[in-house]
Amino acid sequence: MGRPDFPFFDCDHHCERARTGDATLGNDFMNHARSRSLLLAALVIAAPAVTQPVWAAPETPRRPNVVILLADDLGFADVGFRGGAIETPAIDRLAAEGVILERFYTAPICSPTRAALLTGRDPMELGIAYDQIHPWYNGGLPPGAESLAKAFQRAGYQTALVGKWHLGHTQAHQTPNAHGFEHFHGHLHTNTDYFLHEREGGHDLQENGRSVDATGRYLTHIQAEEAVRFLEERDPEKPFLLYVPFTAPHSPMQAPEATLARYAHLPKKNYRRTYAAMVHEMDVAIAEILAALDEQGLAEDTVVLFFSDNGGFYAFGADNAPLRGEKGQAFEGGIRVAAAIRWPGKLPVGGRFDARMSVLDVFPTLASAAAVEIEDDDGKIDGIDLWPALGSGAPVPERGPLFFASEIPVPGLIQLGVIDGDWKLVQVVRERQTETQVRTLLFHLSEDESEEHDVAAKHPEIVERLAGEIRGWRSRHPMAGYRGTLVAHPGWVAPYDWAKAVTPGELLQPSWENELPLPRALVDASKERGILISEEAVQRIEAKLARERAGWEKVAP
């Protein structure tokens, strides 16, 4: 599919300029937006006045469209609006026309961030906190869980996901279509080859469960094309939610030769040159999506949110300066990411939001902005609604501590963190066969955002309190939740085609319930490690055992 012919913006011309490094492209985006606004204003002034009968019912306000653009492993400093060396005019445009989210926090690794984004729930309770979902894992989002896409779909939105899923791939209820996305074009895994579209030798590119063969085409180009195709072919009478989780700039480190040449001045060491080219390609893809919104006159009716799923990884060329740490760590460089949100006319131009915002907050905040109702009868949504604070300057709601965990990339080396107010505690836990070592660091973020000064020795009472918070949080992890692994079990092999290997729903039971008669003593003895079974399950087992004992007593001699 070729790129559309835009009367106001020649996408073929400008996107090629972006890929070849024309530095004036960002100005053209701004000039295009201003020209379109002036043209629309002129049309409004020239239009004849229409007198509406006094008895006519007022129009129901149209809900905004929502576009979420998610980078993968993008460094905090690797965008233009942070002073980065890589040209990102499209991302910079969003920041200039909207609000920079100065303190936006994610999980330190991929899958937990995505789980928090789509459910608003703490990944620790979902069993997806310490590790990403590897191809050899068989879990994912639980069946029936409320999600961002389900809530918007119930409200009449068209919903689409184009790009990387990474939240379950073995059973039908784990796939994007089962979690509210009417349309899915992309891949189920991470680390998918950009040209071969394979993971562990199995084909991993599909559309709604059907394999797609586009071998040889660069994955970021496909994602841009499919996102634009959705915008062109959607029902114009309905609002839409478009979620575009890019693969870039995550490994494998691959980019088109022409774009690599654009960054020949950067070193090859640690893949810096390739990484820059991958970020550049992602920015061009974002430019195409924004151009499509402009062409269809949708920009002013669309909330666009951009952020990265975690900090950048130094070994693959990222730069998180001035923050300490990287992907997989609980230091700021692993969890505080570049982010911006735009909604013309509703959010200030060139604004900055200094309050702390978590990826957990995205679901309730966007739902509030669009007047979409969330089904949360059991109170499992952990994020808070920040739309009044963003949109109208209302006071930021009080929030509890924010927690972080990762067991990537070294199994047994666990990174933990908690932020409570200005205080942040980081624990680096090394689990060995017969001992556990813990290194504890305390920082005061308002005075030391680069985490250069450990003040744990000066504030032992704060260390003790926050360490207790982390222990309590970790105890909420399901016992069977994922912990760090880098390779598959010796008995596992990959399928030839990941789309075809998904177990259909009709072959699966609707849910799972423990059938082992686990005594309360065993459950209590395991509490430090996490949740073996729920308290409700324990009570059911106790009631069953009580009934059985009563029956035995009746027939006893």
C-alpha positions in Angstrom: 0.0 0.0 0.0 1.4 3.4 -1.0 1.3 6.5 1.1 -1.8 8.7 0.6 -1.8 11.8 -1.6 -2.3 14.6 0.9 -3.4 17.9 -0.6 -2.0 19.9 2.2 1.1 17.8 2.9 3.1 15.8 0.4 3.9 12.8 2.6 6.1 11.0 0.0 8.2 14.1 -0.4 8.5 15.1 3.2 8.9 11.6 4.6 11.8 11.0 2.2 13.3 14.3 3.4 13.0 13.1 6.9 14.8 9.8 6.1 17.5 11.7 4.3 17.9 14.2 7.2 16.5 17.5 5.9 16.7 19.6 9.1 14.0 22.0 7.9 11.3 19.4 8.1 10.2 20.3 11.7 9.6 23.9 10.5 7.5 22.6 7.6 5.3 20.7 10.0 4.6 23.8 12.0 4.1 26.0 8.9 1.7 23.3 7.6 -0.4 23.4 10.8 -0.5 27.2 10.8 -1.5 27.3 7.1 -4.3 24.8 7.7 -5.6 26.8 10.7 -5.7 30.0 8.7 -7.5 28.3 5.8 -10.1 26.8 8.2 -10.5 30.2 9.8 -11.1 31.8 6.4 -13.7 29.3 5.5 -15.5 29.9 8.8 -15.6 33.6 8.2 -16.8 33.3 4.6 -19.5 30.8 5.4 -23.1 32.2 5.5 -24.7 32.4 8.9 -27.3 29.7 9.6 -30.1 30.5 12.0 -31.0 27.4 14.1 -34.6 27.0 15.3 -34.9 27.7 19.0 -36.5 24.2 19.5 -33.5 22.3 18.0 -31.8 19.9 20.4 -28.2 20.8 21.1 -25.6 18.6 19.6 -24.0 16.0 21.8 -20.3 16.9 22.2 -18.2 14.4 20.1 -15.8 12.4 22.1 -12.1 13.0 21.2 -10.1 10.5 19.3 -7.1 9.1 21.1 -3.7 8.1 19.7 -1.1 6.5 21.9 2.4 6.4 20.4 4.8 4.2 22.5 8.5 4.0 21.9 10.4 0.9 23.0 13.7 1.4 25.0 14.0 5.1 24.1 16.7 7.0 26.0 15.5 10.0 28.1 17.9 12.3 26.3 17.4 10.9 22.8 14.7 13.3 21.6 15.2 16.8 20.3 13.1 18.5 23.0 15.6 17.1 25.6 18.6 18.4 23.6 19.4 15.0 22.0 21.7 14.6 19.0 19.1 12.5 17.1 16.7 14.5 15.0 13.1 13.9 16.1 11.0 16.7 14.6 7.7 14.9 14.8 8.1 14.0 18.5 9.4 17.6 19.1 6.3 18.9 17.4 4.1 17.1 19.9 6.1 18.6 22.7 5.9 22.1 21.2 2.2 21.9 20.5 1.2 20.2 23.7 2.5 19.5 27.2 5.8 17.9 28.2 5.2 15.4 31.0 8.3 16.2 33.0 8.1 13.3 35.5 6.5 10.5 33.7 7.3 7.1 35.2 7.0 3.5 33.8 8.2 0.1 34.8 11.8 -0.6 34.2 11.0 -3.2 31.5 8.6 -3.8 28.6 5.7 -6.1 29.5 4.9 -4.6 33.0 4.6 -1.1 31.4 2.2 -2.4 28.8 0.2 -4.2 31.3 -0.1 -1.1 33.5 -1.0 1.0 30.5 -3.8 -1.1 29.2 -5.3 -2.2 32.6 -4.4 0.6 35.0 -3.5 -2.2 37.4 -0.2 -2.8 39.3 1.8 -5.4 37.3 2.9 -6.9 40.6 -0.6 -8.2 41.3 -0.8 -9.4 37.6 2.3 -11.5 38.0 4.1 -9.5 35.3 6.4 -7.3 37.4 9.8 -8.8 37.5 10.2 -10.1 33.9 8.9 -9.6 30.4 6.8 -12.2 28.8 9.2 -14.4 26.9 8.2 -16.7 24.0 8.5 -19.7 26.3 6.1 -18.3 28.8 2.4 -19.2 28.6 0.8 -16.5 30.7 -0.5 -13.0 29.9 -3.3 -10.7 30.8 -6.1 -12.5 32.7 -9.3 -13.3 30.9 -12.1 -10.9 31.5 -9.8 -8.1 32.8 -11.0 -4.6 32.2 -8.8 -2.7 29.7 -8.4 0.6 28.1 -9.6 -0.8 24.7 -12.6 -2.5 26.2 -13.8 0.6 28.0 -13.4 2.7 24.8 -15.0 0.1 22.7 -18.1 0.0 25.0 -18.3 3.8 24.6 -18.6 3.4 20.8 -15.0 3.8 19.8 -13.3 2.0 17.0 -10.2 0.4 18.5 -7.0 -0.6 16.8 -3.5 -1.7 17.8 -0.7 -1.5 15.3 2.7 -2.8 16.4 4.1 -4.8 19.3 1.8 -6.6 21.8 4.0 -8.4 24.3 1.2 -9.3 26.8 0.6 -13.0 26.0 0.7 -15.2 22.9 -0.2 -18.8 23.7 -4.0 -18.7 24.3 -6.7 -16.8 22.5 -7.8 -14.8 25.6 -4.3 -13.3 25.8 -4.3 -11.7 22.4 -5.1 -8.1 21.5 -8.5 -8.9 19.9 -9.6 -10.5 23.1 -8.8 -7.3 25.1 -10.9 -4.8 23.2 -8.9 -4.2 20.0 -11.2 -4.7 17.1 -8.2 -4.5 14.7 -4.7 -5.8 15.3 -1.8 -5.6 12.9 1.6 -6.4 14.3 3.6 -9.0 16.3 3.0 -10.8 19.6 6.6 -10.8 20.8 9.5 -8.5 21.5 12.9 -8.7 19.8 11.2 -9.5 16.5 13.5 -9.3 13.5 12.8 -6.0 11.6 13.2 -7.5 8.1 12.4 -11.2 8.6 9.6 -10.7 11.1 10.6 -13.7 13.1 11.2 -14.5 16.8 12.9 -17.7 17.8 12.7 -18.8 14.2 8.9 -18.5 14.1 7.0 -16.1 11.9 5.6 -13.2 14.0 3.6 -10.8 11.9 -0.1 -11.0 11.6 -3.4 -9.2 11.1 -6.2 -10.3 13.5 -4.8 -13.8 13.9 -3.9 -14.3 10.3 -0.3 -14.5 9.3 1.0 -11.7 7.0 4.0 -12.2 4.8 5.9 -8.9 4.3 9.4 -10.4 4.4 12.1 -7.9 3.6 10.1 -4.8 4.5 11.3 -2.8 7.5 9.0 -3.3 10.4 8.8 0.4 11.4 7.7 1.3 7.8 5.0 -1.4 8.0 3.7 0.0 11.3 3.5 3.5 9.9 1.7 2.3 6.8 -0.8 0.3 8.8 -1.5 3.0 11.3 -2.2 5.4 8.4 -4.4 2.8 6.7 -6.5 2.5 9.8 -7.0 6.2 9.8 -8.0 6.2 6.2 -10.4 3.3 6.3 -12.1 3.9 9.7 -15.7 4.8 10.0 -15.7 8.7 10.1 -18.9 8.8 12.1 -17.3 7.2 15.1 -14.4 8.2 17.4 -11.3 6.0 17.5 -8.6 4.7 19.8 -5.4 4.0 18.0 -2.5 2.4 20.0 0.8 2.3 18.1 3.5 0.5 20.2 6.5 0.7 18.0 9.2 -2.0 18.0 11.9 0.7 17.7 14.4 1.3 19.0 14.4 -2.1 20.7 16.8 -4.8 19.6 17.6 -6.4 17.3 19.6 -3.4 16.2 18.7 -3.1 12.5 18.0 -0.1 10.3 17.9 0.7 6.5 21.2 1.4 5.0 20.2 4.9 3.8 19.2 5.9 7.3 22.4 4.5 8.7 24.4 6.7 6.3 22.5 9.7 7.7 24.2 9.0 11.1 27.6 8.0 9.8 29.1 10.7 12.1 28.0 8.7 15.2 30.2 5.9 16.4 29.3 2.2 15.7 30.4 1.3 19.3 27.5 0.1 21.4 25.3 0.4 18.3 25.0 4.1 18.7 24.8 4.7 15.0 22.2 2.0 14.4 20.2 3.1 17.4 20.0 6.7 16.1 18.8 5.5 12.7 16.1 3.4 14.4 14.9 6.4 16.4 15.0 8.5 13.3 12.8 5.9 11.5 10.3 5.9 14.3 10.1 9.6 14.3 9.4 9.6 10.5 6.6 7.1 11.2 5.1 9.4 13.8 5.4 12.2 11.3 3.3 10.2 8.8 0.6 9.5 11.5 0.4 13.2 12.4 0.2 14.1 8.8 -2.7 11.8 8.3 -4.5 13.4 11.3 -3.8 16.8 9.7 -5.0 15.8 6.3 -8.3 14.5 7.7 -8.8 17.5 9.8 -8.6 15.5 13.0 -5.8 17.1 14.9 -7.9 19.4 17.0 -10.3 16.5 17.9 -7.5 14.1 18.9 -5.6 13.5 22.1 -2.1 12.3 21.2 0.1 10.8 23.9 3.8 9.9 23.4 6.1 8.1 25.8 8.6 5.3 26.0 8.0 2.0 27.8 11.1 2.3 29.9 14.5 4.0 29.8 17.1 3.3 27.2 19.7 0.5 27.3 23.3 1.7 27.2 24.6 -1.4 25.5 22.3 -0.7 22.6 23.2 2.9 22.1 20.7 4.9 24.3 21.4 8.0 26.4 19.5 8.7 29.6 21.5 11.8 30.7 21.3 13.4 33.1 19.6 10.6 34.9 21.3 7.7 36.5 20.8 4.1 35.4 19.1 2.4 32.4 16.5 -0.1 31.3 16.1 -2.9 33.9 17.1 -0.7 36.8 15.0 1.1 39.4 17.2 4.2 39.1 15.6 7.2 37.3 17.2 6.4 34.0 15.3 3.1 33.9 11.9 4.4 34.9 11.6 8.1 34.1 11.0 8.6 30.4 10.5 11.3 27.7 6.8 12.0 27.3 4.4 14.5 25.9 0.6 14.9 25.4 -1.3 17.1 22.9 -4.9 18.1 22.5 -5.2 21.5 20.7 -7.6 23.8 22.4 -7.8 21.7 25.5 -4.2 21.6 26.7 -1.8 24.5 26.7 0.7 25.0 23.9 4.3 24.6 25.0 3.2 23.6 28.5 5.0 21.6 31.2 3.4 19.3 33.7 5.7 18.9 36.7 3.7 16.6 38.8 4.6 13.0 39.0 2.6 10.8 36.5 2.7 7.0 36.2 1.9 4.8 33.3 -0.8 3.4 35.7 -2.6 6.8 35.4 -2.9 6.7 31.6 -6.1 4.6 31.5 -8.1 6.6 34.0 -6.8 9.9 32.7 -7.6 9.3 29.1 -11.0 7.8 30.0 -11.8 10.9 32.0 -10.7 13.2 29.1 -13.1 11.3 26.8 -15.9 10.8 29.3 -15.5 7.0 29.0 -16.7 4.9 31.9 -14.4 2.3 33.5 -15.9 -0.8 34.9 -14.0 -1.1 38.2 -16.6 -2.5 40.7 -13.8 -4.4 42.5 -11.6 -1.4 42.9 -8.6 -3.0 41.1 -7.7 0.1 39.0 -4.5 1.5 40.7 -4.0 4.6 38.6 -5.4 8.0 39.3 -7.2 10.5 37.1 -4.9 13.4 36.3 -7.1 14.9 33.5 -8.5 17.7 35.7 -4.9 18.7 36.7 -3.7 18.5 33.1 -6.7 20.0 31.4 -7.7 22.8 33.8 -5.0 23.1 36.4 -6.9 21.5 39.2 -4.9 20.4 42.2 -3.0 17.1 41.7 -4.7 14.3 43.6 -2.7 12.8 46.5 -1.2 9.5 45.6 0.4 6.6 47.4 3.9 5.3 46.8 5.0 4.2 43.3 6.8 0.9 43.1 9.3 -0.5 40.6 10.8 -4.0 40.1 13.0 -5.8 37.5 14.9 -9.1 37.3 16.3 -8.3 33.9 18.9 -8.8 32.5 20.5 -11.0 35.2 18.4 -13.7 36.8 18.7 -13.5 40.6 19.7 -9.8 40.5 16.6 -7.9 41.4 16.2 -4.2 41.1 13.5 -2.7 43.4 12.4 0.9 44.0 9.8 3.0 45.7 9.0 6.7 45.4 7.0 8.3 48.2 6.8 12.1 48.0 10.4 13.4 47.5 11.9 10.3 48.9 13.1 7.3 46.8 14.5 4.1 48.1 16.4 1.7 45.7 17.3 -1.8 46.7 19.6 -4.1 44.6 19.0 -7.6 45.8 21.4 -10.5 44.8 19.8 -13.9 45.4 22.4 -16.7 45.7 21.9 -20.3 46.6 22.5 -20.0 50.3 22.4 -16.2 50.9 20.8 -13.0 49.8 22.7 -9.7 49.6 20.9 -6.4 49.7 22.3 -3.0 48.8 20.1 -0.1 49.9 20.3 3.5 48.6 18.1 6.5 49.6 17.7 9.7 47.6 15.8 13.0 48.0 14.6 13.5 44.4 13.7 17.2 44.6 17.3 18.0 45.6 19.0 15.2 43.7 17.2 14.0 40.6 20.4 12.5 39.2 20.7 10.3 42.3 24.3 11.1 43.0 24.0 11.4 46.8 23.0 8.4 48.8 21.6 9.6 52.2 20.5 6.3 53.6 22.9 6.5 56.5 21.5 9.9 57.6 17.8 8.7 57.5 17.6 5.2 58.8 14.0 5.6 59.9 13.0 6.5 56.3 14.9 3.6 55.0 13.1 1.2 57.3 9.7 2.6 56.5 10.2 2.5 52.7 11.8 -1.0 52.9 8.7 -2.1 54.7 6.6 -0.7 51.9 8.6 -2.7 49.3 8.2 -5.9 51.3 4.4 -5.4 51.5 4.2 -4.7 47.8 6.2 -7.7 46.8 4.0 -9.9 49.0 1.2 -9.2 46.5 3.0 -11.0 43.7 1.2 -14.3 42.6 3.5 -17.2 43.5 3.3 -18.5 39.9 4.0 -15.0 38.5 7.1 -14.6 36.2 10.6 -14.2 37.5 13.7 -13.5 35.4 14.8 -16.0 32.8 16.8 -15.4 29.7 16.5 -18.8 27.9 13.8 -21.4 27.5 13.2 -24.5 29.5 15.1 -27.5 28.0 11.8 -29.1 27.0 10.4 -26.2 25.0 10.5 -25.6 21.3 9.1 -22.7 19.2 6.3 -22.9 16.6 6.9 -22.2 13.0 4.2 -19.5 13.0 3.2 -17.7 16.2 -0.2 -16.6 14.9 -1.2 -20.2 14.0 0.1 -21.6 17.4 -2.4 -19.7 19.5 -4.8 -22.1 21.3 -8.4 -21.2 20.2 -10.8 -20.2 22.9 -13.2 -23.1 22.2 -10.5 -25.5 23.4 -10.0 -23.7 26.7 -12.0 -23.6 29.9 -13.3 -20.1 30.8 -11.1 -19.8 33.9 -8.9 -21.7 36.3 -9.5 -22.5 40.0 -7.1 -24.2 42.3 -8.2 -27.8 43.2 -5.4 -28.7 45.6 -6.6 -28.7 49.3 -3.9 -26.3 50.4 -4.0 -25.7 54.2 -3.9 -22.1 55.6 -0.7 -22.9 57.4 1.0 -23.5 54.0 -0.5 -20.4 52.5 0.6 -18.3 55.5 4.1 -19.8 55.4 4.5 -18.6 51.8 3.3 -15.0 52.3 6.8 -13.5 52.2 7.2 -14.9 48.7 3.8 -13.8 47.4 0.3 -15.0 47.0 -0.1 -18.7 46.7 -3.9 -18.6 46.5 -6.4 -15.9 47.4 -8.0 -15.6 50.9 -11.3 -16.4 49.2 -9.9 -19.6 47.9 -8.5 -20.5 51.4 -11.9 -19.9 52.9 -13.6 -22.2 50.3 -11.1 -24.9 51.1 -11.6 -24.6 54.8 -15.4 -24.7 54.4 -15.1 -27.8 52.2 -12.9 -29.5 54.7 -15.3 -28.6 57.5 -18.2 -30.2 55.7 -16.1 -33.3 55.1 -15.1 -33.5 58.8 -18.8 -33.1 59.7 -19.7 -36.0 57.4 -17.0 -38.2 58.9 -18.2 -37.5 62.4 -21.7 -38.6 61.5 -20.6 -42.0 60.2 -17.9 -42.6 62.9 -18.4 -45.7 65.0 
